[in-house]
């Protein structure tokens, strides 16, 4: 199901505005925050506010769970799809918890007490991505960080 508002999205603008939200906090924590946006991206149709919410959730989590190092957002095209990747050098997620973190009210063990939150952001983000015809996947290693990849169909 495509979102209720199906219009071409200016992905680069949505991404820049999401990154801007976290620039000051990243600087305060002395964490690098970069965005690399390819010049040629497929046209994505949907609701820009939903795409922004996905990026805000992923970047916010990356900043919350990263104490040292770097967070990067990369946006590119691959096989006609839009691919957005948020990579961090944060605490990481144990392998046996990777799919559970996308369930409502679920967080990695110790995350709620140490970092706060409700465990809804990733569930909402995955639901929004799927409503737009895409998905979110994750790879992670404890102590090394995480890589969240959002794929959305291009037109």
Secondary structure, DSSP 4 states (H G I P E B T S, - for coil): ---SS-EEE-HHHHHHHHHHHHHHHHHHTT-EEEEEE-SS---EEE-HHHHHHHHHHHHHHHHHT-SSSEEEEEEEEETTEEEEEEEE-S----GGGTTGGGSTT---TTHHHHH---S-HHHHHHHHHHHTT-EEEEEEETTTEEEEEEEEE--
